[in-house]
Amino acid sequence: MSDDSARRTSLTRRTLLTGAAAAGLAAAAGLQPAHRIPAGSATATLTPPPDFPAGIPLSQQAFRNWSLEIVVEGVWTASARTPDDVVTLANWAHQHGYRLRARGKGHTWSPLVVPAGADTNRTVIVDTTSHLTAVSVRGSNPGSVTAQAGATLDRILARLEESGLGLATTTAPGDLTIGGVLAIGGHGTGVPTATENPPAGSGFGTLSSLVTSLTAVVWSAADDRYVLKTFSRSDPDIRAFLVHLGRAFVTEVTLTAAANTRLRCQNWYDVNVGTVFGPPGTGGRTIGSYLDRTGRIEAIWFPFTDVPWLKVWSLAPSKPLLSRQIDTPYAYTFANRVTEEMSRLLGEIASGGGDKTPVFTKLAMSIVGSGLIVTGTWDVWGWSKNSLLYVEPTTLRIVEAGWAVLTSRANAQRVVNDFYSRYQQVLTAHQARGSYPVNGPIELRITGTDPLDGPLLSPARARRDHPEWDTVVWLDFATYPGTPGAAPFFRELEQWIWQTYTGSYATVRPEWSKGWAYTDSGPWRDPATLDGSVPAAFDEWRTARDILNSYDPARVFSNTFLDTLLC
């Protein structure tokens, strides 16, 4: 092996193992900065920002995204204690030619906070998690919750539960800030069944659609400065802020909340993947059959295995006889730890042993099967958040691509089968060439759409010209960081996705927090997708862009990637 080849192999292996190690070790504390050097310290290596506002804590920190693929070793980070601090920072940044980037928990793949390799010399990241965390609940039917941007879903849902309230669907991780979730249109899984009467205030699209008001830092031409402005849901401009991709700074939101529900979650590990993802009309235990029966399903399937992990939720006001009651979230502890054997196999895969991939994926699925039995969690029951939240910060960090396919409920199984069939074809072709570019799971979730008066940039936004498209199939597939050949595989599937889900059958949009716009070198780089397919997928793309630009004409809340995407 040449020196260059050896170096590339070493770097690839290090990248992959870093992700595995971070999952088992560093992730235990969440995505905390690797270091925090106060401004003025002799150990700081960055030039201090000029005339920085007194009284706002500032330190040199590292920024890392979820998969550790975007790492900025040194960037100035301010800790805003109040919304007024953010206003002060915005006016300072405008005066001195700096940019501000809001930071939550960093559970994202895409470069919406800071792009990889970006020049951050004139960037200040604003930490929302240290102080902007207030939560208050108003109980009623429906009720509401008001939360500052840095409050986590864990905390919000716990406070709602105390008041007899909850969310019909939510993201699987709870260690996410509400500001970050709303910025990208975060979602869960679930739609109401034909016979169901959901409590008032329930929502089955993205969490952004539940927002009734929000406060953001915006430019005021009348005052010639940035100010706080509260938008109500009746203000048409709010639609651009409900999913803003980091092109704005929202400090506080109020969401509607419904009466809490008890959910049963049955975990199945006994149905062949060819049945679950089979053609429509074939019968059996398909995604569509569960969708009709309970409305709430998630399928997690690793390549080269025969059965997926099916999570099927159903409404259950009283505890079913065979269910185990759970009173806290994160019941599936086995899914949030990395075994020594998994780490060893990942290292061998990254070192050129791609043929070990089927062994690794079979091990991953066997851990699911045995874990459900050992922990007694194959059938659990409790208040909604306790089964809906199940991904902890300690889970193995993956690289995930994602798209939202808008279609009719009747065509949901067709969407799933088309995707599964194509995925298998492309995977088989790569395997025949000795390439194993994916070793992470496919994850399929299904939600309802967001209303037309809701977020303009939501991947789940309804289509006025296709009112029958009432369902969103979220197609996510993953691999581990550094896996050789992953980007070309992802690009090939993405191009097929854009070409297939079109016409009178469906439409497709990117899932903002995941990977998309792939080239053979990686995501978020393909000009044809960034400049063409993505804007064309949103009927009011220009409206959203113009609103956001009007409230931040100096682009204080932007970065080089967003300058291209939302120019």
Secondary structure by P-SEA (a helix, b strand, c coil): ccaaaaaaaaaaaaaaaaaaaaaacccccccccccccccccccccccccccccccbbbbbbbbbcccccccccbbbbbbbccaaaaaaaaaaaaacbbbbbbbcccccccccccccccccccbbbbbcccccbbbbbbbcccccccccccccaaaaaaaaaaacbbbccccccccccaaaaaacbbbbbbbbccccccccccccccccccccccccccccccccbbbbbbbcccccccccccccccccccccbbbbbccbbbbbbbbbccccccccccccccccccaaaaaaccccbbbbbbccccccbbbbbbbbccccccbbbbcccccccccccccaaaaaaaaaaaaccccaaaaaaaaaaaaaaaaaaaacccccccccccccccccccccccbbbbbbbbbcccaaaaaaaaaaaaaaaaaaaaaaaccccccccbbbbbbbbbccccccccccccccccccccbbbbbbbbbcccccaaaaaaaaaaaaaaacccccccccccccccccccccccccccccccccaaaaaccaaaaaaaaaaaaccccccccaaaaaacc
